[in-house]
Amino acid sequence: MTITLSSALVQLFKHLSEHGIKPILVGGFVRDTFTGHPTHDLDIELYGVTSIESLETLLRPFGKLNLVGKSFGVLKLSYGGYSIDFSPPRSESKSGFGHKGFEMEWFSELDFTTAARRRDFTINAIGYDPLTDTLLDPFNGCEDLKHQRLRCVDPETFIDDPLRVLRAVQFAARYELTCDHQLLDLCHNMIAKGALDELPKERIFEELKKLLLLSAHPSIGMKLLREMGGLSFFSPLEKLELTPQDTASHPEGSVWIHTLMTLDVMASMRQGENRADMALMLAALLHDIGKPDTTIDPDGMLNAPKHAEEGVEIAQKWLDRITEDKALISRVLPLIRYHGWPRKLYRAQANESEILRLSTLVNIHDLIILAEADFFGRDFNTPKPEHFEAGEWLYERANALGVLHHPPAPLVMGRDLIKLGLKPSVEFKSILEAAFEAQLNQEFFTHEEAIQWVVTNL
């Protein structure tokens, strides 16, 4: 197989070759060429490097080098529209606790098969020699991609790195691969022995991000995680499978099934802005996390009253365990709390004041997206609706009111009170809050009317 390379890359590889260095493209760039997932991130192993310092000298004419990974033998270069990591071939051996507990040795003359043996999956152990146009595939990764299989390279070394369990989950989802039995057993045993407990939350979150942002069907990864016995590590997700739902509104079955369907619908609605998409994907994953603790069965009809309210605290604890991103968490929690409100307000044909008030509690635009994923993330006893009418209704009204993305700006500010002759005091806060409440109740609409309201109600 020939990989078409840009003239910039050809020039770079020729330069390295002229100085006795053989570049081999490895990892994601080669894999993604096969799968049709274009990427501008390149990992290049360099054979014949005598020292990192000499490599620096050779690469400097091509752009500014990032030396952050230099102590690990990695140099980073932005060049020709690509982000390139250069490293010598190496072997690894487990020497300590966690995914970083490795000793690495550089072997510039190491053969590719031996160097590739340290990699996690066969699909990541494919190399390409751009100088000879030769594909290097010692572990049959191309065949595994063809048959949509996920296999590990070396069962003995795979278990050394606990992060590989979560990498298996996100790779299976992103490339829609079936985990082979040996790999499944390895991951199951690793989880049972507490391997995931070795991982820092930052690394867990990075793999979760790849699962939720890069896969068309994140449910594939979540199902695999369950099959591995990993849901209990992300407790209380394991409770969702045991929580039934009323078949009239959820004929698909348990909360777990509904959650997976909602995740996949939400994945199809991603906008390409990572922070916004991540907030919505997490909200989809956790929107019904309160149902296991609130589901009741009065008179044979399943219901989960206040599950959204109860779910906020559960979701916060869950999110705190996997990320320190407080801004992201604060964006997710209101979506969980109010995910049922678009349909609730639509059924009640709520007035404008209620929509204005909702805009002060949650981003209505994001809320509509989540509510739509929730609505379509299920089976239907009747023909599937073509539109999410509640969302369309709320979108139109919130947009007309100018509060689709943010709440209305207060018409009365502190400076207005000062102009009225009031001196700043602790009473300012209560006066401004009362004025804003009146504004939400549509007791006035302009700044002049707002000032008159203050004068009248002081």
N, C-alpha and C positions, 0 to 999 in steps of 0.2 A: 504494500500500500504506500502510495506517495502522499506526503503531506505538503500542501502548497505553502510556501513560506514567503514572507514579504522580502523585498530587496534589501531592506534595512537589516533583517535577521541574517540574510545570506551574507551580507558584508561583514557582520559581526562574527559569524562562524568561520568565514574565510580568514579573518584576522587572527582568530584564536588558533586555527589550524597551522597557519604560517609560523606560529611560535611554539609548535609542538604539542598543542593541547587539543584533545578530541572532545567536542561537546556532544552530549547525548540528552535529548529531550525526554523527560520522564513525567510520570504522574498525570495530573489532571489535564494538561494540554493535549497529550496524546489520547487519553481516554475520551475526552470531550470531542475530539475530532471524529472519533468513531460514532459517537452518539448524537452528533449534530447539535451539541451545546457549545457554541463558540465562546471562547474565553481569551482574555488578553493577559492572563497570569501564566507565566512560564517558569517551570522548574528545570534547571539544566545542571546535570552532573558533568564535571570536567575531569577528564582522565589525562594525566600527565602534568598536573600542576606541581611545581616544585616548592612553592610557598605562597601563602596568602598575600604577602607583600608584592611578590612579582605579579600575581593576578591583578592586584589593585592597579599597578602600573599599566598593565595591558588594557584594562577596562576604562581608565580615566578619560581617554579621548572620546568615549561614547556617551559621556554624561556624568552627572554627579552621583557618586556612590553613597549608599546608606550602609554604614558600618555597624549597625546595631547588633547584627548576628555574627560579627567577625569572630568572636570568641568560640562560636560553634562551627566555624568554617564556612559561614554563609555571607555572601555579599549580595546586596540588592541594588538593582539598577533600573531606572525608568528610561526606556529607550525605544524609539520607533513606535510609540503608542502602546508599548507592552510594559508590564511590571515583571521584572525578571529576577529570580533567585538563582544565584550560582553557588554550587557547593561541590566539594570533592566526594567521590564515592566513599562510603563508610560502612562499618558494621557497628552494631549496638549490642550491649549486654546489660541485663537488669542488675542494678547495684543498690537499689534503695526503694523507698516507699513512693507510691503514686506514679502518675504518668511521666514525671520528669526524672524518675530514679534510674537513669541510664548512664553507663559509661560509653563514650564514643571514641573510636579510633579512626584516623584517616589513613586510607590506603589508596594512594593516587593510582597505583597500577592494578587495583582490584578488578577482576573481570565483572562484567555487567550482571551475570546470573547471581553471583555471590552478593553483589551490592543490592540487587533487587530483592533478595531473600528477606531483608529486614522490613520490607513494606507490609502493610496490613492485608490488603486484598489483591487478588490476581489482576483485577481491572486497573489497579494502581501501580502494577509492576510491569507495565508495558513501556518500552523505550523506543526511541527513534533516532537513528544516526543520520543527521541531515547531510553529512559529507558524502556518504555512500548510498543515501536513499534506502536505508535498510531498517526494517521493523524488527525489534528485539522483543521477543515474547516467550521467555523461558518457562512461564507458569500457565500458559494457555489462557491469558486474560481476554484475548480477542474472542476466543470460542465461548467464554463465559458471558461476554457482552452479547454475543449473537444469540445465545440461548437464555439470556436474562437471568443468569445465575450470579449469586454473590458467594464467593469462596475465599477463605483465607489462604495466604501464601504458605505459612509455616505454622501448624498447630502448636508446636512447642514454644515458639516465641510470641505468638499472637497473644497469649494470656498474660504476657509481661506488662502490657499497657491497658489499663482499665478503660481509657478513653475510647478504645476501639469498639467497645460494646455500643456506645452511642453513635460512633461513626457508622457502624453497620446499620443502625436504625435509619439514619438520615440518608445514607447511600441507597438503601433499599427503596426508600420512598422517592428520592430524586430521580432514580433511573428505573424505577418500577421493576426491581429485581426480586427473585425468590431466594431466600437465605438457604443454603444447602444444610443438610442434617448435621454434618460435622461442625460447621460454624455455629449453628443454632445451639447445639449441645455445649460447645465451648462458652458461648455467651451466657447460657443459662447457668452453668456451673460457676462462672465468674461472678455473676450477680448474687447467686446463693452464698458465695463466700465473702460477700461484702465489697467487691471490687469497686463499685460505684461510690462507696463511702470514702475512697482515697482521693476522689476528684474535687478540686476547688470549684465553687459555684460558677466562677467565670468561665471555666472550660465547659461545664455542663450547659451553660446558657448559650455559648457559641454554637454547640452542636444542635441545640434546640432551635436556634435561629435559622440554621441551614435547613433543618427539617421543615420549619413553618414557612420560610420565605422562598425556598428554591424548589419545592416539589409541587407538582400539579395535584397530587393526591396524598396529603400528609397522613391520611388514614392508614396507608400502607405501613408507614413507620410506626404508628401508634399500635397497630395490630401486632406488628413484630415485637415491639417492646412488651406487650402483654404476653405473647407467646414465650418470650424469654424469661418471664417472671419478674419483669422490671417495673410494673405499675405500682407495686407497693413502695418502691423507692420514691415515687412521685405521688405518694399518698396525699389526699384521699381519692385519686383518680380510680383506684381499684374498686371503690364503692359504686361507681356509676353503672357497672355491668350488672350489679345485683339490685338495681333500683328500677322497678317496672314503671310504665306510664299508661295512662288511659288510652285504650286502642281507638277511641273515637277521634282523638286529636293526634295520636302518635301510633299509627298502626305498624310502624317499623320495629317497635319493641322497646328495649331498655334505654335508659338515659345515655349509656355508653354508645349504643348504635346511633342514636340521634346526634350525639356530640361529634362522632366521626363524620357523619353526613354533613353536619354544619361546617366542620373544618374544611371539607373538600369544596363546599359551595363558596366559603369565604376565600379559599385559595384561588378560585376562578374569578374573584372580584378584586384581587390585589391591584393596586394602582401603580406600583413601581417606586413608591417612596417608602424606604425601608422602615423608618420609625413609625409612620402611620400604619403601614401594613402589619408590623409586628404587634402593635397595640390591638389591632382588630383581630389578628390571629389568636393572640392570647385570650382576648375576650371571648372568642368563639370556643376555644378549648375549655374555658372556665365558666361560661355563662350559666350553666346549670349545676355548678359544683355544690350548690346548697340543697339540691333536691334529695340526696340520700338522707339528710337529717330532717327533712320537712315533709316528706311524702306520707300521706295518710290515705285510708281507704274507707271512708264513711259510706255506708249504704252501697258498697260494691263499686264506687266510682273513685278511681285514683285521682288524687290532687296533691299539689305541693304548695300550700299557701305560704307566702312570704319567702319563697326560696331565693328570690333575687336579693332581698334584704339580708338574709342569713348568709348568702353566698359571698357577700363582700368581705366579711371578716375571714372566712375560710380562704378565699382567693388571695387576700393580702398575705396571710401566713405562707401560703404556697409560693407566691412570687418572691417574698423576702428570702426564701430558702435558695433561690436560684439566681437572683440578681440584686445588685446594689443600685440599680437605675431607678431612683425614686420618682423622677419625672415620668418615666414610662409606666410605673405602677399607678401613679396618680391619674394617668390617662385611661388605664384599663378599668379600674374599679368603678367609676361612674357608669361605664358602658354595661357592666354586669348588673349594677343596681337598677338601671332603668331600661334594660333590654326589652321588656314587655310593653313599654309605654307607647310606642307608635301605634300598636294595635289597640291598646286601651283607649288612647285619646281619639282614635279614629272611630271606634265603636260608640263612644260617647259624643262624637262630633264636638269636641272641646272648643271652647272659645279662644280668642286670640290671647287673652291674659294667661291662660294655662300654658300655651305654647311659649310665650315670653318667659314665663317662670321656669319652664323646663330648660330653656336655653341657658339659664344661670346655673344649672346643675350638671349639664353634660353637653358635649359637642353634638348637636342634633344631626349634622351631616354624617358623622361616624356612627351615631346611634341607628340611623336609618339603614346603613349598610349592614350592621350587625343584626338588626331585626329582620332584614331580608334574608340573610344567610340562615338565621334561625327558622324562618318561615318555610324556606325551600329545603332545609336540611332534614327532611322527613319523607315518609311515604304519605300518600293521600288515599282515602277511601273513595273519593270522587275524582273526576278528571283533574289533573294537575293544573292549577291556575296559571295563566300566562303572565300575570302581573302581580306585584305586591301592592295592592291598592292602598293599604294603610301607609306604606312608605311614600307612595306618590302623593297622597293627600297631605301628609305632614311636610314633605319637601316643598310643595307648592306654597303652603301657608307660611312655613318658616322663612322661605326665601323672600316672599312678599313683605314680611315683617323685618327683613334684614338681619335675622338671627340664625341663619343656617349654620354658620361656622363659629359664632361667638355671641355672647349675650349683648343686649343693647347697652350703649354707653349711658351712664347716668346724666340726666339733664340738669341736675343740680349738683354743684361742686362746692367745696369749702370756700373757694374764692367768692362765690355768689353770696354766701352768708356774710362774709366780711363786708362786701359792698352794701349789704343791707344794714350795716352798722353793728353787726354782732361781733363780739370779741371771741377769738378761738378759746374753746373750752371743751370739757369732757362731753358736753351736751351736743357738740357738733356731730358726733358719730350717730347718736340716736335720731337727730333731725335728718341727717342724710339718708339713713336707713329707711326712715318713714317716707321720705320723699321718693326714694327708689321704689319702695313697695307700692306707693300711689301710682308711679309711672308704669309699673308692671300691670296694675289694675286699670290702666288706661284712663286715669282721672285727668290727665293732661297729655298733650302730644308735642308741644313746642317748648323752647327754653323760656319764652315769655310767659306761657301758661304755667310752667313749672315754678317760676319765681312768684307769680301771683298766688299759686297754691301754698307756697311757703309762708308768704305774708299773711294769708288768710288763716293758716292753721298753726301759726306760732303761738 
